[in-house]
């Protein structure tokens, strides 16, 4: 298969209010290393990734360079200023990728446990289908409720998937989806939603339950336990 230039956009401009921490959650540490550094490592070390567009708050450029980028000297990272929302931040990233980019991934800065195999599979599957998202089967029963809090229905769990990142697309497709969303004033919960609105089919790539998003203080404890388990496996 022909090698195609692949960029990953990592939006990391969110404040993480549920963390109740004095700094952005991306800079909190797991085993003395910032959350964001784990995320960047995964993509820096992947041979299929050509560039990393790291989208952060303009006023956090200094702390990011000091706490994350300088210690590890990432060769692929390009810093871009974020927008008011995640969607705006991703669009800013789309405008900053290399001109020859064919495939673009989006991945949450606060998902540090992403595995190489999932990244590579996402890229290969996107080359085949044009649009993919990583997901895992829903573990819990889901209820659809009305605005009064009463259950309306219970969907079949066999058809429910919990969506994660990365989400991976043909660059021109994701760019078109974002531009149409801007024109129509549409706010999506994720990038796949914007692509789905174009009527384009999105393929699920099997993910890993360990690919958690750091949202609350408890998640840091879980992430550290996962890291220790992975270290033991590779000893």
C-alpha positions in Angstrom: 0.0 0.0 0.0 1.2 3.5 -0.9 2.6 5.5 2.1 0.4 8.5 2.7 1.4 11.5 4.9 -0.5 11.3 8.1 -1.0 14.0 10.7 -2.5 13.8 14.2 -4.2 16.8 15.8 -4.1 16.7 19.6 -6.5 19.2 21.1 -5.3 19.9 24.6 -6.8 23.4 25.3 -9.5 22.3 27.7 -9.4 23.5 31.3 -10.5 20.3 32.9 -12.7 21.9 35.5 -13.8 18.6 37.0 -10.2 17.9 38.1 -10.2 20.8 40.6 -6.4 21.3 40.0 -4.4 24.6 39.8 -3.1 23.7 36.3 -4.6 22.3 33.2 -5.1 18.5 33.6 -2.7 17.9 30.7 0.2 19.0 32.9 -0.7 16.9 35.9 1.8 14.1 36.4 1.5 10.3 36.4 4.7 8.8 37.9 6.5 12.2 37.6 5.6 12.6 34.0 2.9 14.9 32.5 -0.2 13.3 31.2 0.3 15.1 27.8 3.8 13.6 27.5 2.5 10.1 27.6 0.0 11.0 24.8 2.7 12.6 22.7 5.1 9.7 23.2 2.6 7.3 21.6 2.4 9.3 18.4 6.0 10.4 18.3 7.1 6.8 18.4 4.7 5.6 15.7 6.5 5.3 12.3 3.2 6.0 10.5 2.7 9.4 12.0 4.5 12.2 10.1 3.6 15.2 12.3 1.8 16.1 15.5 -0.3 19.3 15.7 -0.6 20.0 19.4 -3.4 22.6 19.9 -3.2 24.3 23.3 -4.2 27.6 24.9 -2.0 30.5 23.7 -1.1 31.4 27.3 0.1 27.8 28.0 2.8 27.8 25.3 5.5 28.5 27.9 4.5 25.9 30.4 4.0 23.3 27.6 7.5 23.9 26.3 9.0 23.9 29.8 7.1 20.9 31.3 6.5 18.7 28.3 8.4 19.5 25.1 11.9 20.4 26.3 12.5 17.3 28.5 11.7 14.9 25.7 12.6 16.9 22.6 9.8 15.8 20.3 10.8 16.0 16.7 7.3 15.9 15.2 5.4 18.4 17.3 4.1 21.7 16.1 2.3 24.1 18.5 -0.9 25.8 17.5 -3.2 28.1 19.4 -6.6 26.6 20.4 -10.0 28.1 20.0 -12.9 28.7 22.4 -14.2 25.1 22.0 -12.7 21.7 21.1 -14.3 21.9 17.7 -12.6 25.3 17.0 -9.3 23.9 18.3 -9.5 21.0 15.9 -10.3 23.3 13.0 -7.3 25.4 13.9 -5.2 22.2 13.8 -6.7 21.3 10.4 -5.6 24.6 9.0 -2.0 24.0 10.3 -1.3 20.6 8.9 1.3 20.0 6.2 -0.2 20.8 2.7 0.5 17.2 1.5 -1.5 15.6 4.4 -3.7 12.8 3.2 -5.0 11.3 6.4 -5.6 13.2 9.7 -6.3 11.8 13.1 -7.8 13.6 16.1 -6.9 12.4 19.6 -7.7 13.8 23.0 -4.6 15.1 24.8 -6.0 13.6 28.0 -6.0 10.0 26.6 -2.4 9.0 27.5 -3.0 5.3 27.4 -3.4 4.9 23.6 -1.6 1.9 22.2 0.5 1.7 19.0 -1.5 -1.1 17.6 -4.7 0.9 17.8 -3.1 3.9 16.1 -1.7 1.8 13.3 -5.0 -0.1 12.7 -6.9 3.2 12.6 -4.6 4.5 9.8 -4.8 1.3 7.8 -8.6 1.1 8.2 -9.0 4.7 7.2 -7.0 4.1 4.0 -9.6 1.5 3.2 -12.9 3.1 4.4 -12.1 6.9 4.6 -13.5 7.5 8.1 -12.9 5.5 11.3 -13.4 5.9 15.0 -12.0 3.8 17.9 -14.6 2.3 20.2 -15.3 -0.5 22.7 -18.5 -2.4 23.4 -20.7 -0.7 26.0 -20.3 -2.5 29.3 -23.4 -1.0 31.0 -27.0 -1.1 30.1 -28.0 2.3 28.6 -31.5 3.9 29.1 -33.0 6.6 27.0 -35.0 8.9 29.1 -37.4 11.8 28.6 -37.0 15.4 29.9 -38.7 14.4 33.1 -36.2 11.7 33.9 -38.4 8.7 33.1 -37.2 5.8 31.0 -38.5 5.8 27.4 -36.6 2.8 26.1 -33.6 0.4 26.5 -31.6 0.0 23.4 -30.0 -3.4 22.6 -26.5 -3.3 24.1 -25.2 -5.4 21.3 -25.4 -2.4 19.0 -23.9 0.2 21.5 -20.3 1.3 21.3 -18.5 3.7 23.6 -16.5 6.0 21.4 -12.9 7.0 22.1 -10.2 8.6 20.1 -8.3 8.5 17.8 -10.8 9.3 15.2 -9.2 9.2 11.7 -10.3 10.5 8.4 -9.3 11.4 4.9 -8.1 15.0 5.3 -10.3 16.5 2.7 -13.4 14.8 4.2 -12.8 16.1 7.7 -12.0 19.6 6.4 -15.2 19.7 4.5 -17.2 18.5 7.5 -15.8 21.2 9.7 -16.3 23.9 7.2 -19.9 22.9 6.7 -20.4 22.9 10.4 -19.0 26.4 10.6 -21.3 27.6 7.8 -24.4 26.1 9.4 -23.5 26.9 13.1 -23.4 23.2 14.0 -21.7 22.1 17.2 -20.8 18.4 17.4 -19.8 16.2 20.3 -17.0 14.7 18.2 -15.4 14.9 14.8 -17.2 11.8 13.6 -20.6 13.5 14.2 -19.6 16.2 11.7 -18.6 13.6 9.1 -21.8 11.6 9.7 -23.8 14.8 9.0 -22.4 14.7 5.4 -23.9 11.2 5.0 -20.5 9.5 5.0 -20.2 6.1 6.6 -17.9 5.8 9.6 -16.2 2.5 10.5 -15.6 1.4 14.1 -12.1 0.3 14.9 -11.9 -2.0 18.0 -10.2 -0.2 20.8 -9.0 -1.0 24.3 -10.8 -0.3 27.6 -7.5 1.0 29.0 -7.6 4.0 26.6 -9.2 6.1 29.3 -9.7 9.8 29.3 -8.3 11.7 32.3 -11.2 13.7 33.6 -11.3 13.3 37.4 -8.6 12.8 40.1 -9.6 9.1 40.3 -8.6 8.7 36.6 -5.0 9.5 37.5 -4.9 6.6 39.9 -6.4 4.3 37.3 -3.9 5.5 34.7 -1.0 4.9 37.0 -2.2 1.3 37.7 -2.5 0.7 33.9 1.0 2.0 33.4 2.4 -0.3 36.1 0.6 -3.2 34.6 2.0 -2.5 31.1 5.6 -2.1 32.6 5.3 -5.5 34.2 4.1 -7.1 31.0 7.2 -5.7 29.1 9.8 -6.7 31.8 
